Amino acid sequence: MEKKKYSSYAEIDRDLEVLKLEKEINYQKLVLSFQKTKESITPQNIVNGFVSSYTGYVKKSFPEILQSILPFIINWFINKKRGD
């Protein structure tokens, strides 16, 4: 980074004011980000995220699950009708 040469104290003061404002903006962004993160970490949101991730998995795997369980269900009904 090249050093800037100033010709007056007014230029220095102006740059310091800009840096001060940039620092305050960045601090407020950090505070806002922290607040959003804090609000998103609630038991309800954690459970909802957990459930939604597994719901998607189960929806994709449902045909495979059904194919593996269906023979057992059919056998159970057949045996129940026979009285075994």
Backbone torsions as a table, in degrees:
resi	resn	phi	psi	omega
1	MET	NA	130.4	-177.4
2	GLU	-81.5	138.0	178.9
3	LYS	-72.6	137.7	179.8
4	LYS	-91.7	139.3	178.2
5	LYS	-102.4	128.1	-179.1
6	TYR	-102.4	145.6	178.6
7	SER	-106.5	-9.8	178.2
8	SER	-153.2	162.8	176.6
9	TYR	-69.6	-24.8	179.3
10	ALA	-64.4	-39.0	177.9
11	GLU	-65.3	-41.0	178.6
12	ILE	-63.3	-46.1	179.7
13	ASP	-61.6	-40.3	179.4
14	ARG	-63.5	-45.3	178.8
15	ASP	-64.9	-38.9	177.1
16	LEU	-64.2	-38.7	178.1
17	GLU	-65.5	-41.1	177.5
18	VAL	-62.2	-45.5	178.9
19	LEU	-63.0	-38.9	178.2
20	LYS	-63.4	-43.2	179.2
21	LEU	-67.0	-40.8	177.3
22	GLU	-62.3	-39.7	178.3
23	LYS	-63.3	-43.6	179.7
24	GLU	-65.1	-40.7	177.7
25	ILE	-62.3	-46.5	179.6
26	ASN	-64.0	-37.2	177.5
27	TYR	-65.0	-43.6	179.8
28	GLN	-65.6	-36.6	175.4
29	LYS	-62.3	-41.1	178.8
30	LEU	-64.5	-43.5	179.0
31	VAL	-63.2	-44.1	179.5
32	LEU	-63.1	-43.3	178.4
33	SER	-62.1	-41.6	178.2
34	PHE	-63.3	-42.7	179.7
35	GLN	-64.0	-42.5	178.8
36	LYS	-63.5	-41.6	178.8
37	THR	-64.3	-43.5	179.7
38	LYS	-62.5	-40.0	178.8
39	GLU	-69.2	-32.9	-177.5
40	SER	-77.8	-19.1	179.8
41	ILE	-95.0	78.8	174.4
42	THR	-122.2	156.8	179.4
43	PRO	-55.5	-39.4	-179.2
44	GLN	-64.1	-44.6	-179.6
45	ASN	-67.1	-36.0	178.7
46	ILE	-65.9	-45.7	179.2
47	VAL	-64.2	-43.4	179.3
48	ASN	-60.6	-41.4	177.7
49	GLY	-64.7	-41.4	178.7
50	PHE	-64.1	-46.6	-178.9
51	VAL	-65.9	-43.1	-177.8
52	SER	-65.4	-34.7	179.2
53	SER	-68.5	-40.3	179.0
54	TYR	-76.9	-28.8	176.6
55	THR	-62.8	-43.3	177.0
56	GLY	-61.7	-40.5	179.0
57	TYR	-65.1	-44.5	-178.9
58	VAL	-66.0	-39.2	178.5
59	LYS	-61.8	-39.5	179.6
60	LYS	-70.8	-35.8	-175.1
61	SER	-93.2	-2.4	-174.6
62	PHE	-54.7	-47.3	178.8
63	PRO	-58.8	-39.7	179.2
64	GLU	-67.4	-41.4	178.3
65	ILE	-63.1	-44.7	-179.0
66	LEU	-62.5	-42.2	179.4
67	GLN	-63.8	-33.0	-179.1
68	SER	-81.5	-29.0	-178.2
69	ILE	-89.9	-30.5	-174.7
70	LEU	-54.8	-44.4	178.4
71	PRO	-59.7	-37.8	178.0
72	PHE	-65.7	-40.3	179.1
73	ILE	-65.2	-44.0	179.6
74	ILE	-62.0	-45.9	178.1
75	ASN	-60.7	-39.8	179.6
76	TRP	-62.4	-44.7	178.4
77	PHE	-64.8	-41.6	179.5
78	ILE	-62.4	-46.3	-179.6
79	ASN	-67.7	-32.4	179.7
80	LYS	-68.8	-38.8	180.0
81	LYS	-69.4	-31.9	178.8
82	ARG	-74.0	-20.5	-178.8
83	GLY	89.1	17.0	-179.2
84	ASP	-76.5	NA	NA
